[in-house]
């Protein structure tokens, strides 16, 4: 649970972060791992980097799915034309 009674998964989804990333931050904050070591600017940067990494992974996955979906059908058509 996170402050306010919301679950880590729900907050991570709202922020566009990986659930594990937010969980690690909450855990570090709970044992004092973030106090005094990280400025608010760095935390915002880290959140943005994490969000962008997650978005990049999603876009790469979508690209690969589209590439694989189109690839075999194009190859099959080329093979059929070659057989004629």
N, C-alpha and C positions, 0 to 999 in steps of 0.2 A: 504494500500500500504506500501511497505517496501522500504528502500533506493534503488535507482536504478530503480524505477518504476515497480518492480516485485510484484506480489500479494503474500500475506501471504501463501495462499494455495500452490502456486507453489514452494515457498522457503521451506516450511515445507516438501513437498514431496521430494524435492531434498536432504534435510538434513536427511530425514527419521524420522521426528518428527511428533507428533500429531499437527494438525493445531491449536487447541486451546492453546497448550503449547507455540508455537511460538507467537501467538497473545497476550498471557498474558505477555510474555517477552517484546514484542515491546511496549505494553501499559505501562508496568512498566518503561521501558527505557525512554519513552516519558514524563513521569511525574517525572523523576529523581529517580525512585525507584531502579535502578540497579547501579547507579554511586557511586563508593566508597564503596559500601556494599559487592560486589561480585568480587572476583579476577577472572582473565581470566581462571585460573586453575579450579575454582569451576564451572564456566559456562560450560567449556568443560565437566566436570564430570556430571553436570546436563543434558547436552545434551545427553551424552552417556547413562545415566540412563533412560532418557525418551525414547530414541530409543530402548533400550533393553526391556523396559516394553511393548512398542508397539509391538515389535517382539514376545515377550512371549505371549501376548494376541492373536496375529494372529496364532501362533503355537498351542495354546490351543484350539482355535476355529476349526482349521483344524483337530486336534486330535478328538475333540468331534464329528465333522461331520463324520469323518471316522468310529468312534466307533459306532455312531448311524446308519450309513448306513449298516454296517456289522451286527450289533446286531439283528435286527428283522428277517433277512433272516436266520441267524443261528438258532434262536429260532424256526422259522417255520419248518425248516428241522428237528430239534430235536423233535418237536411235531408230525410231520408226521411219523417219525420213531417209536415213542412211540405208535401211533395209530395202527400201523401194528402189 
